């Protein structure tokens, strides 16, 4: 199975994301923001970084990149899409996911190992985990505070679409400790911390992030 | 030449950590007037001559689609001579 990893100008984590895809057992395929071609991939990852320098708002310019029109169309047809950090911001700006990511409540750029709890294991990207499983993966962002209106929050909670929550003290002011959410169908997932940096204990705090990249194989086998 | 100005502000219910940081810096400098500070963005857009209603409508659309994120922000479009 082929998993596309998009590189925008300013993307940082495309190499790690591609490596995580390969270690997970799928084939990573490099996609370029300016190409209107998804190269027959079965799923897409929008990696972290500072696409277009975070100008205007994080993810705001990337949302209009040629490749994103295809991603939005494919996501609507059920293709699994995972947005990590800046990728999550792009998915919100694209309206594939509700809400927005705003400046961390204490204004600091955070870079640390963060414990999160996986709260939904039915999505295309979380099925390798068990419900309530706690994992430690890096969190590194300046604008990771998930915000939405009360109605949207009630809907996300009511439909079980919060896929991961921060454990312990709220790191950034996110509503209800939200670290990640999915769309109603469960094929589109956004996550603020970085599972692709935690697939090998040589370089990461754990190998517990790998589950996101093996889950996608389960989704395809079904 | 007329200037079209688009002011973008976080919605009142959205936490503004930058505004709060400014608000807490003011009294440290002896400025004690502020009870609250909100920080926003201002876009200055130049067009040839006076903007037409059609151009203003286009700017409104651009403000909605690109310049602001309606989930967290409000915007106001106005013309400055």
Boltz contact constraints between the chains, C-beta under 6 A:
constraints:
  - contact:
      token1: [A, 57]
      token2: [B, 69]
      max_distance: 6.0
  - contact:
      token1: [A, 100]
      token2: [B, 69]
      max_distance: 6.0
  - contact:
      token1: [A, 100]
      token2: [B, 71]
      max_distance: 6.0
  - contact:
      token1: [A, 100]
      token2: [B, 72]
      max_distance: 6.0
  - contact:
      token1: [A, 103]
      token2: [B, 17]
      max_distance: 6.0
  - contact:
      token1: [A, 105]
      token2: [B, 17]
      max_distance: 6.0
  - contact:
      token1: [A, 107]
      token2: [B, 17]
      max_distance: 6.0
  - contact:
      token1: [A, 107]
      token2: [B, 21]
      max_distance: 6.0
  - contact:
      token1: [A, 147]
      token2: [B, 14]
      max_distance: 6.0
